[in-house]
Amino acid sequence: MKRVLRDNGLGLFFGAIFLAALIGQALVGHSDFNHLQAQHHDDAISLGRYVLSSDFGADVLENWQSEYLQFTLFILATVWLLQRGSPESKELDKAGRESDEDQKVGEHADAASPRWARLGGWRTAIYANSLLIVMTAIWLASWGVQSVTGRVAYNAEQFDHQEAAVSWLGYLGTSDFWNRTLQNWQSEFLAVGSMAVLSIYLRQRGSPESKPVGAPHDVTGVEG
């Protein structure tokens, strides 16, 4: 058990605090929702019904989609774009997709390489881009579901104010949809950019996201 915890500590830690934060969001969101219901002289709803509601779904998914967009863009951008002195960047002479030898693909793979890295053809091509493909798919799926749940929540507000409901395509053009979207995108882009630049000059001893404490500022692509 100790070895399992040690070998999977990072994933287990973030999985645990993710669930704790999600449960906390559900509890405080439910309380806030029922407070608004009381203000509008409407009936309160149960926690279970709130968790299945479009309000909760929209609030959760607008954050998920922005997080996965952040990683999708970062994975793609760091193939070609560089930042001198940042451990988040590749070394300055390695921009691009790199050679098969560098990537241990096909005939350059060794016995311990994943099978699809050794096979060549379409399977190796898919495997070589599998992280970007999956991240993009999760981002698009969560953004799509956000638009559906957001529309339901938006139309509920429209109904409360005795205004006409909008279609899904109509909702995609509303300020509500883009406000939900862009307020998350801008924070994610700021966080990634700050990490890339601040890590040029600042250090965290023992972290692989930081350069070694004594590394010069202009050393690029070197992690601790």
C-alpha positions as CSV (number, residue, x, y, z in Angstrom):
1,M,0.0,0.0,0.0
2,K,2.8,2.4,0.9
3,R,4.4,1.8,-2.5
4,V,1.1,2.4,-4.3
5,L,0.7,5.6,-2.5
6,R,4.3,6.7,-3.2
7,D,4.1,5.8,-6.9
8,N,0.7,7.4,-7.4
9,G,0.9,10.2,-4.9
10,L,0.5,13.2,-7.3
11,G,-2.5,11.7,-9.0
12,L,-4.2,10.6,-5.8
13,F,-3.6,13.9,-4.1
14,F,-5.1,16.0,-6.9
15,G,-7.9,13.5,-7.3
16,A,-8.8,13.8,-3.6
17,I,-8.7,17.6,-3.5
18,F,-10.7,17.7,-6.7
19,L,-13.5,15.6,-5.2
20,A,-13.4,17.7,-2.0
21,A,-13.7,20.9,-4.0
22,L,-16.5,19.6,-6.2
23,I,-18.5,18.5,-3.1
24,G,-17.9,21.8,-1.5
25,Q,-19.0,23.6,-4.6
26,A,-22.2,21.5,-4.7
27,L,-23.0,22.3,-1.1
28,V,-22.4,26.1,-1.2
29,G,-23.9,26.3,-4.7
30,H,-27.1,24.5,-3.4
31,S,-27.3,27.0,-0.5
32,D,-26.9,30.0,-2.8
33,F,-29.4,28.6,-5.3
34,N,-32.0,28.1,-2.7
35,H,-31.3,31.6,-1.3
36,L,-32.1,33.0,-4.8
37,Q,-35.2,30.8,-5.0
38,A,-36.5,32.3,-1.7
39,Q,-35.8,35.8,-3.0
40,H,-38.0,35.0,-6.1
41,H,-40.7,33.4,-3.8
42,D,-39.9,30.0,-5.5
43,D,-39.6,26.6,-3.8
44,A,-36.3,25.3,-2.5
45,I,-34.9,22.2,-4.1
46,S,-33.0,19.2,-2.7
47,L,-29.2,18.8,-3.0
48,G,-29.6,15.9,-5.3
49,R,-31.9,17.8,-7.7
50,Y,-29.4,20.7,-7.6
51,V,-26.5,18.5,-8.5
52,L,-28.4,17.3,-11.6
53,S,-29.5,20.8,-12.5
54,S,-28.3,22.9,-15.4
55,D,-27.2,25.6,-13.0
56,F,-24.7,23.3,-11.3
57,G,-23.7,21.7,-14.6
58,A,-23.0,25.0,-16.3
59,D,-20.9,26.3,-13.3
60,V,-18.8,23.2,-13.3
61,L,-18.3,22.7,-17.0
62,E,-17.4,26.3,-17.7
63,N,-14.3,25.7,-15.5
64,W,-13.5,22.3,-16.9
65,Q,-13.5,23.4,-20.5
66,S,-11.2,26.4,-19.8
67,E,-8.7,24.1,-18.0
68,Y,-8.6,21.6,-20.8
69,L,-8.3,24.5,-23.4
70,Q,-5.3,25.8,-21.4
71,F,-3.5,22.5,-21.5
72,T,-4.5,21.9,-25.2
73,L,-3.0,25.2,-26.3
74,F,0.1,24.8,-24.0
75,I,0.8,21.3,-25.4
76,L,0.4,22.5,-29.0
77,A,2.2,25.9,-28.6
78,T,5.3,24.4,-26.9
79,V,6.0,22.2,-29.9
80,W,7.1,25.3,-31.8
81,L,7.2,28.3,-29.5
82,L,10.1,28.9,-27.1
83,Q,10.8,31.0,-24.0
84,R,14.4,31.6,-23.3
85,G,15.3,30.7,-19.7
86,S,12.0,28.9,-18.9
87,P,11.9,25.3,-17.8
88,E,8.4,25.2,-19.4
89,S,10.0,25.7,-22.8
90,K,12.0,23.2,-24.9
91,E,15.7,24.0,-25.5
92,L,16.2,26.8,-28.0
93,D,17.5,24.5,-30.8
94,K,14.7,21.9,-30.5
95,A,11.7,23.8,-31.9
96,G,9.4,21.7,-33.9
97,R,8.3,18.1,-33.9
98,E,11.9,16.8,-33.7
99,S,13.4,13.8,-35.5
100,D,12.3,10.2,-35.2
101,E,15.6,9.4,-33.5
102,D,15.0,12.1,-30.9
103,Q,11.5,10.9,-30.3
104,K,12.4,7.1,-30.3
105,V,9.8,6.4,-33.1
106,G,9.8,3.4,-35.5
107,E,13.2,1.9,-36.1
108,H,14.6,4.2,-33.4
109,A,12.3,2.8,-30.7
110,D,13.8,0.4,-28.1
111,A,12.4,-2.7,-26.5
112,A,10.8,-0.8,-23.7
113,S,9.0,1.7,-26.0
114,P,5.2,1.5,-26.2
115,R,4.0,-0.8,-29.0
116,W,2.4,1.9,-31.1
117,A,5.6,3.9,-31.1
118,R,7.3,1.0,-32.7
119,L,4.7,-0.1,-35.3
120,G,4.9,2.9,-37.7
121,G,2.1,4.1,-40.0
122,W,-1.2,5.5,-38.8
123,R,-1.0,3.9,-35.4
124,T,2.3,5.6,-34.6
125,A,0.9,8.9,-36.0
126,I,-2.1,8.7,-33.7
127,Y,0.0,7.7,-30.7
128,A,2.5,10.5,-31.5
129,N,-0.4,13.1,-31.1
130,S,-2.6,11.2,-28.7
131,L,-2.2,13.6,-25.8
132,L,-3.3,16.6,-27.9
133,I,-6.1,14.6,-29.4
134,V,-7.6,13.5,-26.1
135,M,-7.1,17.0,-24.5
136,T,-8.8,18.6,-27.4
137,A,-11.7,16.1,-27.4
138,I,-12.3,16.7,-23.6
139,W,-12.2,20.5,-24.1
140,L,-14.7,20.4,-27.0
141,A,-17.0,18.0,-25.2
142,S,-17.0,20.0,-22.0
143,W,-17.5,23.3,-23.8
144,G,-20.3,21.7,-25.8
145,V,-22.1,20.5,-22.7
146,Q,-21.5,23.8,-21.0
147,S,-23.4,25.5,-23.9
148,V,-26.3,23.1,-23.4
149,T,-26.6,23.4,-19.7
150,G,-25.9,27.2,-19.9
151,R,-28.8,27.6,-22.3
152,V,-31.2,25.7,-20.0
153,A,-30.1,27.9,-17.1
154,Y,-30.4,31.1,-19.3
155,N,-33.9,30.2,-20.5
156,A,-35.0,29.6,-16.9
157,E,-33.9,33.2,-16.1
158,Q,-35.7,34.3,-19.2
159,F,-38.9,32.6,-18.0
160,D,-38.6,34.2,-14.6
161,H,-38.5,37.6,-16.3
162,Q,-41.3,36.7,-18.7
163,E,-39.1,36.9,-21.7
164,A,-38.8,34.5,-24.7
165,A,-36.5,31.5,-24.6
166,V,-33.6,31.3,-27.0
167,S,-32.5,28.4,-29.2
168,W,-29.1,26.7,-28.7
169,L,-27.6,28.6,-31.6
170,G,-29.2,31.7,-30.3
171,Y,-27.6,31.2,-26.9
172,L,-24.2,30.8,-28.5
173,G,-24.4,34.4,-29.6
174,T,-25.5,35.8,-26.2
175,S,-23.3,37.7,-23.8
176,D,-24.1,35.2,-21.1
177,F,-22.4,32.4,-22.9
178,W,-19.3,34.4,-23.8
179,N,-19.1,36.0,-20.4
180,R,-19.1,32.5,-18.8
181,T,-16.4,31.4,-21.4
182,L,-14.1,34.4,-21.5
183,Q,-13.9,35.0,-17.8
184,N,-12.3,31.6,-17.5
185,W,-10.2,31.7,-20.6
186,Q,-8.4,34.9,-19.6
187,S,-7.5,33.6,-16.2
188,E,-6.1,30.4,-17.6
189,F,-4.0,32.2,-20.2
190,L,-2.7,34.6,-17.5
191,A,-1.7,31.6,-15.3
192,V,0.2,29.7,-18.0
193,G,2.0,32.8,-19.2
194,S,2.9,33.8,-15.7
195,M,4.3,30.3,-15.0
196,A,6.4,30.3,-18.1
197,V,7.9,33.8,-17.4
198,L,8.2,33.7,-13.6
199,S,10.0,30.3,-13.7
200,I,12.8,32.0,-15.6
201,Y,13.8,34.0,-12.5
202,L,12.1,32.2,-9.6
203,R,12.9,28.8,-8.1
204,Q,11.3,26.1,-6.0
205,R,13.8,23.6,-4.7
206,G,12.9,20.0,-5.5
207,S,10.1,20.8,-7.9
208,P,10.4,19.5,-11.5
209,E,8.5,22.6,-12.6
210,S,11.5,24.7,-11.5
211,K,15.0,24.9,-12.7
212,P,17.7,23.8,-10.2
213,V,18.2,26.6,-7.6
214,G,21.7,27.4,-8.9
215,A,20.9,27.3,-12.6
216,P,21.5,30.6,-14.5
217,H,18.4,32.6,-15.6
218,D,19.1,32.1,-19.3
219,V,19.2,28.2,-19.1
220,T,16.2,27.0,-21.2
221,G,14.3,23.7,-21.0
222,V,16.1,22.4,-17.9
223,E,14.0,21.2,-15.0
224,G,15.0,20.4,-11.4
